[in-house]
Amino acid sequence: MATSSVILILAFCGLMIAASFGIGLWSKKKATTTQAYFGGTAMFGPIAVGLSSMAGVASAFALVGVPGLIYNSGNAMAFWMLGSAAFAASYIILGKKVRAMAEVADISSLGDICDVRFNRNRVIKALMSIIICLGCVGYLAAQISAGTVLISNLVDVPPIVAGLLIFGLLTIYTAISGEVG
């Protein structure tokens, strides 16, 4: 790859990282309590939550899933469109109920929602917390793996370097901003 292309890619990556850390530092000021740090989505309306949810799914899917689906089946847009509709449907179906629970009790996680919904049943809350933890590990592994392959191929660095860089930035960013970021 030409040197000017690598410089351009690194410049845009740097700008994106700077913008992300700017959002993280801004959100650190807004998250002054533990409740706000872990349950930051209560600070935003449905449009911001919907856009951030779609961006979260689209990021790894766009990097790894779409090329693989196009190679495998020739048509990945149908899967993408169904995924977009699923977000809208789930927010329409569950949004008011979850928001009502957040008005009644302090909600910081889906485990807290289960706790309120099932009359403080700790077994259900523990099971939900374990499931969410396993899902987050898989989700983050997919994100880091996709980013590692992309950055190592674009900038021509060893995959371990790209992976450690992405994981380190993600760790620092999350520690600074919490759920709001």
Salt bridges, closest charged atoms under 4 A:
ASP112 OD1 - LYS125 NZ 2.92
ASP115 OD2 - ARG120 NH1 3.28
ASP115 OD2 - ARG122 NH1 3.42
ASP115 OD2 - LYS125 NZ 3.92
